[in-house]
Amino acid sequence: MHCWLEGRKSLTVTWGVREQVELHGNELARGRGAYCGSQEQERIFKNRAIRLRAYDLMLAALAGCGALSVTTVCCATSHMPTAYARFVEHLERWAAEMDTRVLVVLDGHAGPADGVESEADVAELEAAHRNARPYRLVHRGLDLRTRRVIEDPIVQDSRSSHLIQAADLVAYAATQWLWVNTNLWPKGGPTHGRPLAEIAKSYESLAGLWLPSERFGIHMASVEVPRYEEALG
C-alpha cells in the first residue's frame, strides 16, 4: 500500500489527478474517464503520451515493492467462472508450494453500502449475492481436506479498493503484453483498437515480482485448446 500510495501521490503532484479517483486500466490507457481536479489539468491529462506515462509510473511504483508477488492467469475461454476456476487452481498450487493459506478479494458489487434498510436494498443485496454465486461455487468445490484457498471470495467494489485497482492495471498490462508478443488473438486482439506497445513495455518493469515458475509472470491455463499452453514458446 505504501508503494501504491506513493505512486498515487506522484500522479496528484504531477498532473492533478484526484486522490480518490478510481484508476482503471482500460480507461487510463485509452484516454477515457475524468481524473483531474480542474478542466485545464484534465485537458493536459487527456494527452495520450501523458496517460501512458501515468500508467508506467503506477506499475513502477508497484515494482518497487519487494514483498509483492504478481501472477496473471490466461486461458482460452470467455466464460468468466471457468477462467476463475483456473485462477483458483493456480492459487491452490502456489499456496501448497509456499505452505500458506489464501483469501481472495474479488472485484464486484457487494450490495448496499450502508446496510439493508428498504426493499430496494434487499433487492440490491440479493442481486449481488446471485452474481457472486458462480465464484462461491468454485471455492466450495475445493476439497476441505487439502484446500489452501479459504472462505468464499470477499466481494469488494474496485472503487473503494486500491489493491483491486492495482490488480486491474497489472491484468490490463499483461493483456497488452500478450497482444504484442504472442498470436493468441489472430483476428485482431481481445478488444477493439490496437495493442499498446508502451503498456506492454511497462508491464515488463514488474519482472522482479513474477513467480519464479512462470515465464513473463503469466500462467497459461488450458481449457479446451492445447496450443494455448505453448503460446509463450
C-alpha positions in Angstrom: 0.0 0.0 0.0 2.8 2.4 0.8 4.3 1.9 -2.7 1.0 2.3 -4.4 0.0 5.4 -2.5 3.4 7.0 -3.2 2.6 6.4 -6.9 -0.8 8.0 -6.4 0.7 11.0 -4.7 3.0 11.5 -7.7 0.0 11.5 -10.1 -1.6 14.2 -8.0 1.5 16.4 -7.7 2.5 16.0 -11.4 -0.9 16.2 -13.2 -3.5 17.0 -10.6 -5.1 13.5 -10.5 -7.6 13.4 -7.7 -6.5 11.3 -4.7 -9.7 9.2 -4.5 -10.5 8.8 -8.2 -10.6 5.1 -9.4 -7.7 4.0 -11.7 -9.0 1.6 -14.3 -6.5 0.1 -16.7 -8.5 0.3 -20.0 -9.8 3.8 -19.3 -6.5 5.2 -18.1 -4.5 3.7 -21.0 -7.1 4.6 -23.7 -7.7 8.2 -22.6 -11.1 7.7 -21.2 -12.7 8.9 -17.9 -12.2 12.1 -15.9 -9.3 12.1 -13.4 -8.2 15.7 -12.5 -9.3 18.4 -10.2 -9.6 21.1 -12.9 -10.6 21.4 -16.5 -7.1 22.6 -17.5 -5.4 19.7 -15.7 -7.9 17.4 -17.4 -7.2 18.8 -20.8 -3.5 18.1 -20.3 -4.0 14.7 -18.8 -6.1 13.6 -21.9 -2.9 13.6 -23.9 -2.0 10.0 -24.9 1.6 10.2 -24.0 0.9 11.6 -20.6 -1.7 8.9 -19.8 0.9 6.2 -20.8 3.5 7.9 -18.6 1.0 7.8 -15.7 0.3 4.1 -16.3 4.1 3.4 -16.4 4.5 5.4 -13.2 2.0 3.3 -11.3 3.4 0.0 -12.4 6.9 1.2 -11.5 5.5 2.1 -8.0 4.3 -1.5 -7.6 7.6 -2.8 -9.0 9.4 -1.1 -6.1 7.5 -3.3 -3.5 9.8 -6.3 -2.9 7.2 -8.0 -0.7 4.7 -8.3 -3.6 4.2 -11.2 -6.0 2.4 -10.8 -9.3 0.8 -13.6 -11.3 -1.7 -13.5 -14.2 -3.8 -16.4 -15.4 -4.8 -16.6 -19.1 -7.0 -19.3 -20.7 -8.9 -19.9 -23.9 -12.4 -19.1 -22.7 -14.7 -16.1 -22.4 -16.7 -17.8 -19.7 -15.6 -16.0 -16.5 -16.5 -18.7 -14.0 -14.3 -21.2 -15.9 -11.4 -18.7 -16.1 -11.9 -18.0 -12.3 -11.8 -21.8 -11.6 -8.4 -22.0 -13.4 -7.2 -19.0 -11.4 -8.2 -20.6 -8.1 -6.5 -23.9 -9.1 -3.4 -21.8 -9.8 -3.6 -20.2 -6.3 -4.1 -23.6 -4.7 -0.9 -25.0 -6.3 1.1 -21.8 -5.4 -0.2 -21.9 -1.8 0.7 -25.6 -1.4 4.3 -24.9 -2.6 4.6 -21.9 -0.2 2.8 -23.8 2.6 0.5 -20.9 3.2 -3.2 -20.0 3.0 -5.1 -17.6 0.7 -8.0 -15.3 0.9 -9.4 -14.0 -2.5 -10.8 -10.4 -2.8 -13.0 -10.3 -5.9 -13.9 -7.2 -7.8 -17.7 -6.8 -7.8 -20.8 -5.3 -6.2 -21.2 -6.4 -2.6 -24.6 -4.9 -2.0 -25.8 -1.8 -0.2 -23.0 0.2 1.4 -25.0 1.4 4.4 -26.9 -1.8 5.4 -30.3 -3.1 4.4 -33.0 -0.6 5.2 -35.5 -0.9 2.3 -37.0 -3.2 -0.3 -34.6 -1.7 -2.8 -31.7 -2.6 -0.5 -32.9 -6.1 -0.2 -33.2 -6.5 -4.0 -29.7 -5.0 -4.4 -28.2 -7.4 -1.9 -29.9 -10.4 -3.5 -28.6 -9.4 -6.9 -25.1 -9.0 -5.6 -25.3 -12.4 -3.8 -26.7 -14.0 -7.0 -23.9 -12.5 -9.2 -21.2 -13.9 -6.9 -22.7 -17.4 -6.8 -20.6 -18.9 -9.6 -17.4 -17.8 -7.9 -18.5 -19.1 -4.5 -19.3 -22.5 -6.0 -15.7 -22.7 -7.2 -14.4 -22.3 -3.7 -17.0 -24.7 -2.2 -16.0 -27.3 -4.8 -12.5 -27.5 -3.3 -11.5 -30.5 -1.1 -11.8 -29.4 2.5 -9.0 -31.8 3.5 -6.4 -30.2 1.3 -7.7 -26.7 0.2 -5.5 -23.7 0.7 -7.9 -21.1 -0.6 -10.1 -20.5 2.5 -13.6 -18.9 2.8 -15.7 -17.7 -0.1 -14.4 -14.9 -2.2 -14.6 -11.5 -0.5 -16.5 -9.3 -2.9 -15.5 -5.6 -2.9 -16.1 -2.8 -5.3 -12.9 -1.7 -7.0 -13.8 2.0 -6.4 -13.1 1.5 -2.7 -10.0 -0.8 -3.1 -6.6 0.4 -4.0 -5.4 -3.2 -4.3 -8.1 -4.2 -6.7 -7.2 -1.2 -8.8 -3.6 -2.2 -8.8 -4.5 -5.7 -9.9 -6.6 -4.3 -12.7 -3.7 -2.2 -14.0 -1.5 -5.3 -13.9 -4.0 -7.5 -15.6 -4.7 -5.0 -18.4 -0.9 -4.5 -18.9 -0.4 -8.3 -19.1 -3.2 -8.4 -21.8 -1.3 -5.8 -23.8 1.9 -7.7 -23.4 0.3 -10.9 -24.7 -1.3 -9.0 -27.6 2.0 -7.5 -28.7 4.2 -10.6 -28.1 2.0 -13.7 -29.0 -0.5 -14.8 -31.6 -3.3 -15.7 -29.1 -5.7 -13.4 -31.0 -5.1 -13.9 -34.7 -8.2 -12.0 -35.7 -7.0 -8.7 -34.3 -6.9 -8.8 -30.5 -9.0 -9.2 -27.4 -10.6 -5.8 -27.7 -11.3 -3.2 -30.3 -8.4 -0.9 -31.4 -4.7 -1.7 -31.5 -2.3 -3.1 -28.8 -0.5 -0.6 -26.7 3.2 -1.5 -27.0 4.1 1.2 -24.4 1.9 -0.5 -21.8 3.3 -3.9 -22.8 6.8 -2.5 -22.1 5.7 -1.0 -18.8 4.4 -4.5 -17.8 8.0 -5.8 -18.0 9.0 -3.5 -15.2 7.2 -6.0 -12.9 9.7 -8.8 -13.8 11.2 -8.8 -10.3 7.8 -9.7 -8.8 6.8 -12.5 -11.2 6.6 -16.0 -9.7 9.8 -18.0 -10.4 7.9 -20.8 -12.0 6.3 -18.5 -14.7 7.6 -17.0 -17.9 6.7 -13.4 -18.1 4.5 -13.6 -15.0 1.7 -15.4 -16.9 0.3 -18.8 -16.2 -1.3 -20.3 -19.4 -4.2 -22.5 -18.2 -5.5 -24.9 -20.8 -9.3 -25.2 -21.2 -10.0 -26.9 -24.5 -7.4 -25.6 -26.9 -3.9 -27.2 -26.1 -2.0 -24.6 -28.2 -2.7 -22.0 -25.5 -0.3 -24.0 -23.2 2.5 -23.3 -25.7 1.6 -19.7 -26.7 4.7 -18.2 -25.0 7.0 -20.5 -26.9 
